[in-house]
Amino acid sequence: MSEGGYTLDQLRGFVAVAEEGHFGRAATRLHMTQPPLSRQVQRLERTIGFALFTRSATGADLTPAGRVFLDEARRLLTAADIAPLRARRVAAGTAGTIRIGFTAVSALTVLGEWIKTAAAELPEVDLVLSEMVTHAQLDALLAGELEVGLVRQVPRSEILDSRLVATDSLVLAAPREHPLTRLGRAPSLADVAEHDVVTYSPSEAWYFYELVVAAFQHARVTPRYVQHISQVHTVAAVVNAGLGVALVPSSSAALGLPNLVFLDVADMPRGTVELFCTWRTTHDNPALAALLERVGSAQTMA
């Protein structure tokens, strides 16, 4: 093979001759004269180092190597035609990749709507999903490992921007035969505090941990915490197994655990659970901008 490379025009000329089986007909198809087309193919053959055609007075037949090269040339030309279209879609935000972080419960609510929206309106955008607690998402956003996160608190950083996307309420999750399910009224926080309470890890699930602690403190009661767990869905699973009761987002009902009852708590304020999406203010991903334009404002879960 000689130094240098071949051009797309040379490949197009070669494919035309291969398909027409004749230099004259190929030249007519390409709206050019035969001599420059012949020179193009000859330069291509010199570049790749082998003959592509067996030439005769009646036409041009592909050599065995030419037949193999024809398949590759067609693939290269197709890729060359597609590349600017693909790049144009990426620039417009209608194609590309968005790396999304999400908390466990947000997968049951907001994330599902995002996935549906992207599938319907941005079908060429790939979503790469990573389940993470809030602080891990913020670290990943700052490190450039995520484009957007679904987090539980507005980040305190000038590098990150955020928007409220959903609100929810804390409700009581209890086993079906638990005494709190047979009161004939909505239980109070004082009622809940008389029973074993499964709650959240102060390090891994600090947002929900602080919500629960603040609620009981406001009610001036001290519950019996029996477990501290990092994920909402695991808290719900433990309660489903009969180990105490818990305050969980009402959207946890979507988990469909068979032994759980969800009850409003009489003195628990509504709408205290917030979910934000957050992203780098300096991001350069058009697909992310396109998705954020489409996912709308905050949803109320309860």
Buried (B, 14 or more C-beta within 10 A) or exposed (E): EEEEEBEEBBBBBBBBBBEBBBBBBBBBBBEBEBEEBBEBBBBBBEBBEEBBBEBEEEBBEBBEBBEEBBEEBBEBBEEEEEEEEEEEBBEEBBBBEBBBBBBBBBBBBBBEBBBEBBEEBBEEBEBEEBBBBBBBBBBBBBEEBBBBBBBBBBBEBEEBBBBEBBBBBBBBBBBEEBEBBEEEEBBBBBBBBEBBBBBBBEEBBBBBBEBBBEBBEEBEBEBEBBBBBBBBBBBBBBBBEEBBBBBBBBBBBBBEBEBBBBBBBEBBEBEBBBBBBBBBEEBEBBBBBBBBEBBEEBBEBB
